[in-house]
Amino acid sequence: MENVDLIVLRTLLSWRKAGKKALLATVVRTWGSSPRPIGSIMALCEDGSVVGSISGGCIEDDLIRAYSSKAEFPFGPPEFLKYGVTADEAHRFGLPCGGTLEVLLEFNVDLSLLEELVVQLSLGHLMQRITQLKDGRVNLIKVKAPSELELKNGVLINTFGPEYRMLIIGAGQLSEYLATMALFNGFNVTVCDPREEYRGSWKVAGVTLTSEMPDDVVIEMKLDSRSCVVALTHDPKLDDLALLDALGTDAFYIGAIGSRRNSEARHQRLIEYFGYTEESIKSLRGPIGIYIGSKTPSEIAVSVMAEILAVKNGVQLPRDMQVGVAKKDLAVVHNNPGGTVCGI
């Protein structure tokens, strides 16, 4: 599954290419609780078709009623709409108590610039879309680092990034569950396993499956700040070198499955044989996952995916939610001094 923003922009492009009128809606401000974060986008076609989300349903319905029923679809400069100003409005639009959001509507987005944006994002580039609010004129700039949406001095600056990428080392059952959830969350997923006995039974479509050695794949992928690496083989010959190469990149998440004892042993190997220090490998996560009492591969995958999303979204997890230090993790329940976590 593609990045949600890219799905919205690609669909909007298809409507505009077909000669249909459409608008692009962007959440530009929120106050209090809001159902969608700043920067969320949706597109609305003149025939009432909608893609993306800015509220979860109610505001989308209001925009459909307001614009798909117009005899003449609007042209002209962007317009602001504010929802949830009063308690009655917040209730009517399904906003949380005290929630208010402001939306910018852009009508009949320029086709050539929209096509260029979609092409650049498809190629993996990070792009800033700069909209002049006075007349709707748009400029595109290729940038190196993501940034928050900015609205000031009559200009809207929204950064669109390529898909988040996940490299999974190992093609076992746990990897299948994790890959499935990553796809649903908009990640481009690559699974690497040189072992034919594991690759041969792979069942998840939409994943790039490779037999190359994991450390070679890490180098080839040129991991960036929208990439993560998850080692799931329990085999140091496959995991360790790949993790070492990943530590030299900007990947936002690097982790390996295993018990606390195995994780400590991995740290010692990296320090003793590869010259690393505790400081230089502090970004290596393990055991990975959020403590939810996981016992089955599917539950463990939920735990790992939840931690990856938390890190991606900038959430600081309390220590007692982390698998390796949870007060009631399975290692403690079963009085296992080795610290086996999640039953693996």
N, C-alpha and C positions, 0 to 999 in steps of 0.2 A: 504494500500500500504506500502510495506516495505521500510526501509531506502535505499536510492539509492545505497550507497556503498555496502550494503549487497546483493542487487539485482545483482550488477556487479560481486561480488565475488562468489555468488551462481551459477550464469550462467557460469562463468569461470570454476568453479569446475565441473559442469555437462559436459562441453566440454572435460575437461581433463580426467574425468572418462570414457568417451566414446572413449578415445584413440585419440582424436583430438589434433593437435598442436594449440597453441594459445599464444597470448602475452598480457601482462598487461601494460597499459600506464598510467603514473602519471604526472600531472603538478607539476614540482618541482621549477620553477622560473618564475616570470613574471616581465616585465618592462613596465611602462606606463599603459595604459588601456588594460585589457584582458577580453575575454568573459567568462572565467571560473576561479575560484580562485585556488590558490596553494592547492595541495592535491586532486584535482578532479581526478577521475580515469575512465578509460574505458577498455574494453577487446575486443580483435579482434581474431576471429577464422580463421583457415586456409581457410575455405570455404567462407570467406568474411562477415560472420555474426558479428555484433557489438552490444555491450550493454554498456550503460553509455555515458558520453560526456566529452570532454576536450576542445571543441571549439564551439560547436553548429552546426557542420556539415562539414565545409570545410577541416579542418585538419583530421577529421575522414575519409573523402573521400580519402585524399591523402595517409593515412596509408593503407586503403583498397587496393588502386591501387598498392602501393609499396610492400605489404606483402602477400596478398591473391593470387597474380599472380606469385609469385616466385615458381620455380620448386621445390626448397628445402626450407622449412620454416626454418628460422634461429634458431640456437642453440647458446650457448655461453653466455658470461657475458652481463650484461645490457649495453644499448647504449643510448646516449643522442641525441636528435634532437632539433634544435632551429628553430622556425618559426617567421616570421615577422621581420627579420633583416633589410630588405630594404623596402622602401615604396611600391615597386612593389609586394614583397612577402606579405606584410600586406594586400594590396588590393586583391591579388589573394586568400588568405586564409580567407578573410572576417574579419580580425582583425581590431579593432578600430584604428583610427589615432594614430601612435606612439606606438602601442601595439606590444609587443614581448613576446613570452612564450617559455619555455624550457621543454621538455618532456623526461622522462626516460622510456625506453622500456625494459621490462623483458620478456624473451622468455621461454615458456614452464615451467611455475611456478611449483615448486615441489608439487606433488599431495597430499601427506600426510600432509604437513604443511598447504596447502590451505584448506584442509578439517578440520583440527584442528581450523584454524582461523574462518571458517564459523560456526562451532559448538559452539565455545566460544562466538561469537557475537550473535548467536541465543539464547544463555542462558542469554544474557544481560550483558556480561562482556565487559569491556573496554580493548582493546588490542593494544599493540605497535608491529608493524611489522618492523624489523630491517634488512635491506638488505645491504650486503657487495658488493660494486660496482665492485670490482676487479674480483669476481668470481660468483656473484649472490646468494651466500649462504644467507639463511634467518633464523632469530631467532624470536620467538614470546615471548612476555612478557606481563603478565597481570598487568595492572596499575590501579590506583585509580582516577587519574585526567586526563582530556583531555589536549592535548598540540598541538601546531602548528607543521606542518611538519618541519623537520630539515634535512639539507643536509650539511655535513661537514666531513672532514678527510676520505673521501672515503666511507662514510656510509649514507644511507638514512633511516631516522626514521619517520614512518607515523603512527599516532594513529587512530585506527578505533573504533568507539563507537557503542553501541547498538542503537536501534531506540529511537528517541525522543518520549516521552509519554505525552499525554494530558488527564487529568481528567476533564470531564464536569459534573457539578452538575446540574441536571435538564434535562428532556427529551422532552422539548417543540420544537416548530418549529424552533426557533432560534438555538437551539442545533443541530438540523438536518443539517442546513446549515453549521454551524461551524465545525461539525464532518466531513462532506463531504470534506471541504477544507483542514482540518487537515490531512485526509487520503491521499489526493492528494499531500500534502507536506511531506509525509513520516512519519507522526506521528502514533504511536500506540494509539488508542483512546479508553478510557473507559468512559461510560456514566452511571452515578449513579442517580437513582430516586426511592425512596420507594413508590411513588404514582402510583398505578396501572393505573389510568385514563390517565396518560401521557405515561407510558411505553407501554401500550397496543397498541398505534398507531404508535410506532417507525418504521421507514421505511428504515433506512440507514444500508446496509449490511457492514460487515467487522469491526463492532464496538462491543466491549464487553459491554453488557447491564446488569446492576446489580440492584437489589432491596434493597441492604444493605443501612444502614444509611451512609451518606457521610463521617462523621468523622471516621467511622470504615474503610471505603475504603481507606481514606488517610493514615491511619496507616498501613493497609495491603500492600499498594503499595510501601511503603518505598521509597518515592520520593527522587530523586537525582537531580544533576545539569542539567540533560537532561529531566526534567519533568516540566510540568506546570499545574496549576489548574485554572479553570474558573467557577465561580458560576453564574448560570443564572436563578435561580428560583424566585428571589425577596422575598423569604421566609426566614427570619432570623433563624427559627427553623432548616432549612436544611443547610443554607449557613454558619452561624457564627461559629459553632463548627468545621466544616471542615476547614474553613479558618484559624482558630486559630491553629489547628494541622499542617496545611500546612506551617504556618509561622515558625514553629520549624524545618523545613527541608531545604534542599539546592535547592528546586525548583527554577528555574530561572525566573518564572513568576507566580504570584498569584494575581488574580483579580476578581472583582464582577461587574455585570451589575447594572445599576440603575442611578438615577439622582444624581446631586451634593448634594442635600439635603439628599437623602437616604444614600449616601456614608458618609456624615458627621455624620449622626445619627448612622451608623454602627461603626464608629470610637469611638464615645462617648460611645456606649454600651460596646465595648471591653475594653475601659479604665475604665469605671465606675464599671462594673460587673466582669471583669476578671483580673483587676490589671495591664493591659498593659499601656504603655506610648506612646505618639506620636512617639518617637524615635523607640520603639520596633515594631511598626506596620507601619513604613514608607515604607516598601516594599510591602504593600498591595495596589494594584492599584484599583482605582475606582473614577469616572466612567471610564470604560475601552473603548479602541478603539482609532483610529485616526480620526480626524474630516474630514469627506468627505460629510457632509450634509446628512447622512444616515436617511432614513425614514421607510424602509421596513426591515423585518427580514433578508432577504438575503443581503441587503446593510450593515446592522449593523454587520452581520457576517464577511463580507469583512473587515470592519473597525477593528474589534477585531482581526481577523487573521493577518492583516497587522501589528498591534502593537506587537503581540506575535512574529512574525517573525523578526521584527526590534530589539526587545530585545534579541532574540536568536542570532541574527547576530551581536550584539554589537553596534547597531546604536543608537546614542543619539538623541531622537526626540526633535525638537524645541517645546517650550511650546505652541505656537499657533497652533500646529498640534494635540495636545492632546484634546480629547473630553471635558474633564472637564473644560478646561481653554480657549477653542477656542473663539476668539473674535466674531465670527459670528455663534456660535452654535444655535441650535433650541430654546434653552431656551431664548436667547436674542432676536431672531427673533420674537418669540411669546410673548415677554415681560412677561415671566413666572418667578416670583421671586423664585419659588421653584427650578428652574434649571433643569427641565426634559430634558434629553439628548437623542437624536436619537428617539424621539417620544415614549419613553417607560417609 
